[in-house]
């Protein structure tokens, strides 16, 4: 198995923006501490404040899947239920 890279963006409903931004701080901290996380960056777009660019790298598919499972049951998962996600996931062998 090779490294997994996720890149893309999320679009946040405007009325949920403050709540998502607040939860994002903890989400980033927890993810960066995960075993197998190499890079985890989420940055707010300068020209479109409800859009956040996302870039992630995990050592392998198992680490990436563990991250996805944690997120599903996390506060971040709950807070971002209405967020539109647009990602490309690539496994490098």
C-alpha positions in Angstrom: 0.0 0.0 0.0 1.1 3.5 -0.8 0.6 7.0 0.6 -3.0 8.4 0.4 -3.5 12.0 -0.7 -6.8 13.9 -0.4 -7.1 17.3 -2.0 -10.1 19.5 -2.6 -12.4 21.8 -0.8 -15.5 22.1 1.5 -18.3 24.6 1.1 -19.9 25.6 4.4 -23.4 27.0 4.6 -23.0 30.6 5.6 -25.2 30.4 8.7 -22.9 27.6 10.0 -19.6 29.3 9.2 -18.8 30.4 12.8 -19.5 27.1 14.3 -17.5 25.2 11.7 -14.5 27.6 12.1 -14.6 27.1 15.9 -14.7 23.3 15.5 -12.0 23.3 12.9 -9.2 24.3 15.4 -9.8 21.1 17.4 -10.3 19.0 14.3 -6.9 20.0 12.9 -5.1 19.4 16.2 -6.6 15.9 16.6 -5.9 14.9 13.0 -2.3 16.1 13.0 -1.7 13.9 16.1 -3.1 10.8 14.4 -0.8 7.9 13.7 0.0 8.0 10.0 -0.9 11.6 9.4 1.8 13.3 7.4 0.1 16.5 6.3 -3.2 18.0 7.2 -4.1 21.5 6.1 -7.4 23.3 6.0 -7.3 26.9 4.9 -10.1 29.4 4.4 -10.3 30.8 0.9 -9.5 34.6 0.8 -12.1 35.4 -1.9 -14.9 33.0 -0.9 -15.1 32.8 3.0 -17.5 29.9 3.0 -14.9 27.7 1.1 -12.0 25.9 2.8 -9.2 24.3 0.8 -8.3 20.9 2.2 -5.0 18.9 1.7 -4.2 15.7 3.5 -1.5 13.0 3.3 -1.5 9.7 5.2 1.2 7.1 5.2 -1.2 4.4 3.8 -4.8 3.5 3.3 -5.2 2.0 6.8 -4.2 5.3 8.4 -6.5 7.3 6.1 -9.4 4.9 6.8 -8.8 5.2 10.6 -8.9 9.0 10.2 -12.2 8.8 8.3 -13.8 6.5 11.0 -12.7 8.9 13.8 -14.1 11.9 11.9 -17.5 10.2 11.5 -18.1 10.0 15.2 -16.3 13.2 16.2 -17.6 16.7 17.0 -16.3 17.8 13.6 -18.4 15.1 11.9 -21.5 16.4 13.7 -20.8 20.1 13.1 -20.1 19.6 9.4 -23.0 17.4 8.5 -24.4 20.0 6.1 -21.0 20.8 4.5 -20.6 20.1 0.8 -17.3 18.2 0.2 -15.5 18.0 -3.1 -12.4 15.9 -2.9 -10.0 13.9 -5.0 -8.4 10.9 -3.3 -5.2 9.4 -4.8 -3.2 6.3 -3.6 0.4 6.5 -4.6 2.1 3.1 -5.0 
